[in-house]
Amino acid sequence: MSNLRDKHVVLGVTGGIACYKSADLASKAAQEGARVDVILTSAALKFISPLTFTAVTGRRAWTDMYTPDEAGRFPHVTHSRQADLIVIAPATANTIAKLAHGLADNLLTATVLDSRAPLLLAPAMETHMWEHPATQENVRALKERGVHFVGPEAGHLASGAEGVGRLAEVPTILGAMRYVLGLNGPLRGRKVVITAGGTREPIDPVRFITNPSTGKMGVALAEAARDLGATTVLVHAPLQVPVPYGVRGVSILTAQDMFDAVMAEVEDADVFIAAAAVADFRPARRAEHKVKKEGREGLVLELERTPDILGTVGERRQETGRPLVLVGFAAETENPVEAARAKLARKNLDIIIANDVTAADAGFAADTNRVVYIDREGRVEPWPLMSKAEVAERIIARVVEFGLLTKP
Ligand SMILES: Cc1cc2nc3c(=O)[nH]c(=O)nc-3n(C[C@H](O)[C@H](O)[C@H](O)COP(=O)(O)O)c2cc1C
């Protein structure tokens, strides 16, 4: 489901009030398939029990540097060598200061110093502590050494004040963990542009024509591309899910806006995936003021065609050779496979994903999708019902396999 699967994650928990949220983080990371070993500082133990973490990870939680495990090994060395990623959430000002200066006075700081795994810090503290020149200097030094940070965010703090210092939300931290784990993946150095959401075509200043797209499929594709190290751009109409961490969002409203944004982004892209539900027609004229109902029995709207984004990208790549891989979706209500094959040929695509949007468990708004994978080489594969995240992961895996990496 995500690149956390089968990864060894060391989760450091330090003594801030936000550490109750790290139990949720540990649980979610374990649910995504990571092996999560939690190390708590003695200050964290004032706020939360190791038992909570053992219950959600199914693994022993660690607190003491001087107690060897059952095999006689000392935990800072085993954790530091096995970790694929060390994440500290929340990271206190105190622990950040220790890490900046190379201190190793507890199990967590000793593990970090002994490890060469990537390190991700999610700071949480009062605004004054965060903004203090000492903390800022420590953060700068750590960033210079390649340490990754997620947050802190602005908002309500435990003291009751509002300001910068809130722990990043758990889904954001999970996104950052996946981003860091993916940095050396097979799409490293490759630019992947994806579209998502349903465009809005205005009738007047308060009304528009749209469709039920939530953007979930495009967002899942962006996560899957990011997880493999791609520089990922999501050109999106309004979404019902957030733009994932580590993905650059370009927010648009109309099909014309999406056309303009995509043409600007695909020039240097390696992959383009069109997963948005783009209006084919728009009102020929947009009323300057709200259309009044008084004195009208009805209203006739004249519609005109919108520009063909995928078709234009397909045409341009015949001249420019870019993007290297072109993927489309065909959301159909009848004969989706036939319609998709015709679209693949007409628009010069490499891969097309056909889905029947009349099925209740697939298409718009659903968290699952049932699709048929079709490619230029003649493969037609009906895939079983899967989560949109799994469909996305499979599509991105096929993009990688499609020969992209053998091209310059
Ligand atoms: C109620 C309470 C809440 C605290 N919250 C934070 C916090 O959010 N961030 C922070 O940096 N320190 C916070 N502290 C201070 C740390 O607990 C203290 O600096 C401690 O030495 C941190 O140790 P550690 O980094 O080893 O976990 C808090 C202290 C108390 C008493």
The ligand as an SDF file (V2000), in Angstrom:
LIG
                    3D

 31 33  0  0  0  0  0  0  0  0999 V2000
    3.6030   20.0430   30.5890 C   0  0  0  0  0  0  0  0  0  0  0  0
    4.8780   20.1650   29.8220 C   0  0  0  0  0  0  0  0  0  0  0  0
    4.8190   20.2230   28.4430 C   0  0  0  0  0  0  0  0  0  0  0  0
    5.9860   20.3740   27.6980 C   0  0  0  0  0  0  0  0  0  0  0  0
    5.8950   20.4540   26.3470 N   0  0  0  0  0  0  0  0  0  0  0  0
    7.0030   20.6380   25.6220 C   0  0  0  0  0  0  0  0  0  0  0  0
    6.9240   20.7740   24.2240 C   0  0  0  0  0  0  0  0  0  0  0  0
    5.8400   20.6850   23.6250 O   0  0  0  0  0  0  0  0  0  0  0  0
    8.0510   20.9640   23.5310 N   0  0  0  0  0  0  0  0  0  0  0  0
    9.2670   21.0710   24.1290 C   0  0  0  0  0  0  0  0  0  0  0  0
   10.2560   21.2690   23.4280 O   0  0  0  0  0  0  0  0  0  0  0  0
    9.3790   20.9050   25.4610 N   0  0  0  0  0  0  0  0  0  0  0  0
    8.2980   20.7130   26.2300 C   0  0  0  0  0  0  0  0  0  0  0  0
    8.4080   20.5830   27.5920 N   0  0  0  0  0  0  0  0  0  0  0  0
    9.7430   20.6090   28.2050 C   0  0  0  0  0  0  0  0  0  0  0  0
   10.4640   19.2670   28.0320 C   0  0  0  0  0  0  0  0  0  0  0  0
    9.7080   18.2270   28.6590 O   0  0  0  0  0  0  0  0  0  0  0  0
   11.8670   19.3420   28.6290 C   0  0  0  0  0  0  0  0  0  0  0  0
   12.6390   20.2750   27.8990 O   0  0  0  0  0  0  0  0  0  0  0  0
   12.5720   17.9890   28.6530 C   0  0  0  0  0  0  0  0  0  0  0  0
   13.8720   18.1860   29.1420 O   0  0  0  0  0  0  0  0  0  0  0  0
   12.6360   17.3570   27.2750 C   0  0  0  0  0  0  0  0  0  0  0  0
   13.3990   16.1730   27.3490 O   0  0  0  0  0  0  0  0  0  0  0  0
   13.6100   15.2330   26.0810 P   0  0  0  0  0  0  0  0  0  0  0  0
   13.9890   16.1040   24.9400 O   0  0  0  0  0  0  0  0  0  0  0  0
   14.7080   14.3180   26.4710 O   0  0  0  0  0  0  0  0  0  0  0  0
   12.3470   14.4890   25.8670 O   0  0  0  0  0  0  0  0  0  0  0  0
    7.2490   20.4400   28.3480 C   0  0  0  0  0  0  0  0  0  0  0  0
    7.2890   20.3320   29.7430 C   0  0  0  0  0  0  0  0  0  0  0  0
    6.1340   20.2060   30.4580 C   0  0  0  0  0  0  0  0  0  0  0  0
    6.2160   20.1130   31.9760 C   0  0  0  0  0  0  0  0  0  0  0  0
  1  2  1  0
  2  3  1  0
  2 30  2  0
  3  4  2  0
  4  5  1  0
  4 28  1  0
  5  6  2  0
  6  7  1  0
  6 13  1  0
  7  8  2  0
  7  9  1  0
  9 10  1  0
 10 11  2  0
 10 12  1  0
 12 13  2  0
 13 14  1  0
 14 15  1  0
 14 28  1  0
 15 16  1  0
 16 17  1  0
 16 18  1  0
 18 19  1  0
 18 20  1  0
 20 21  1  0
 20 22  1  0
 22 23  1  0
 23 24  1  0
 24 25  2  0
 24 26  1  0
 24 27  1  0
 28 29  2  0
 29 30  1  0
 30 31  1  0
M  END
$$$$
